[in-house]
Amino acid sequence: MANRGMKKWRACASMPEQYIGLQEVINKQVEVPQPLLTEEQMEQIIFTLIEALHTNKQVYLTYYKNGQRITETGFIQFVDSLGNLFVFIDEVFELKNKMKLSELIDAHFV
């Protein structure tokens, strides 16, 4: 009987791989293209980040990553507009996140 049980479960061994494949298909379907911002929009985002840095105000950050728009809330710790870099501490896990300014789509105060 034990051998029969093993054969029964062996047939399902490929299921996790199928789920991974299905998840990849689903992820491809929900991908969105990265929005292109005007120079004025980018300047406004940088201005908001710098103001948030100096006033220690919390901001909503929307950024583009792996075909998706992601929004997080956090505090700005560092901004380098010439180096295309900023650092924020997210509200949920209180982790430092280093990110490129070019990935940002929007930034506004909470």
C-alpha positions in Angstrom: 0.0 0.0 0.0 2.8 2.4 0.8 4.2 2.1 -2.8 0.8 2.9 -4.2 0.5 6.0 -2.1 4.0 7.2 -3.3 3.0 6.7 -6.9 -0.2 8.6 -6.3 1.7 11.6 -4.9 4.5 11.4 -7.4 2.1 12.5 -10.2 1.5 15.8 -8.4 5.2 16.6 -8.0 5.1 18.9 -11.0 2.2 21.0 -9.7 4.4 23.7 -8.1 6.2 24.2 -11.4 2.8 24.6 -13.1 1.7 27.2 -10.6 5.0 29.1 -11.1 4.4 29.1 -14.9 0.8 30.2 -14.4 1.9 33.0 -12.1 4.4 34.2 -14.7 1.6 34.3 -17.3 -0.7 36.3 -15.0 2.1 38.7 -14.1 2.8 39.4 -17.8 -0.9 40.2 -18.3 -1.0 42.8 -15.6 2.2 44.5 -16.6 2.0 48.2 -17.6 4.5 50.2 -19.5 6.6 52.7 -17.6 5.0 56.1 -17.9 7.3 58.8 -19.3 7.4 62.0 -17.3 8.0 65.4 -18.6 10.9 67.4 -17.3 8.5 69.6 -15.3 6.9 66.6 -13.7 10.3 65.2 -12.7 11.3 68.6 -11.2 8.1 68.7 -9.2 8.8 65.2 -7.8 12.4 66.2 -6.9 11.1 69.4 -5.2 8.6 67.4 -3.2 11.4 64.9 -2.1 13.7 67.7 -1.0 10.9 69.5 0.9 10.0 66.2 2.6 13.6 65.6 3.5 14.0 69.1 5.1 10.6 69.1 6.9 10.6 65.3 7.8 7.1 65.0 6.3 5.8 61.7 5.3 5.3 61.1 1.5 3.5 58.7 -0.8 5.9 57.4 -3.4 4.7 55.7 -6.5 7.4 54.0 -8.5 7.7 51.6 -11.5 9.3 48.2 -10.9 9.1 45.0 -12.9 6.1 46.1 -15.0 4.0 47.3 -12.0 3.2 50.5 -10.3 3.9 50.3 -6.6 3.0 52.9 -3.9 4.6 53.1 -0.5 4.5 55.5 2.3 7.8 56.7 3.9 10.2 59.3 5.0 12.9 60.7 2.7 16.4 60.3 4.1 18.6 61.4 1.2 18.2 63.0 -2.3 20.9 63.3 -5.0 19.3 64.6 -8.1 22.5 64.7 -10.1 23.3 61.1 -9.2 19.7 60.0 -9.9 19.3 58.6 -6.4 17.2 58.9 -3.3 16.8 56.9 -0.1 13.6 56.5 1.9 12.6 54.7 5.0 9.3 52.8 4.4 6.6 53.2 7.0 5.7 49.5 7.3 9.1 47.7 7.9 11.2 50.8 8.7 13.8 49.7 6.2 16.1 51.9 4.1 15.3 51.7 0.4 17.8 53.1 -2.1 16.1 53.8 -5.4 16.7 55.6 -8.7 14.8 58.9 -9.2 14.0 57.7 -12.8 11.9 54.9 -11.3 9.6 57.4 -9.6 6.2 58.1 -11.1 4.8 60.4 -8.4 5.6 61.8 -5.0 3.2 63.7 -2.8 2.6 64.5 0.9 0.4 62.3 3.0 
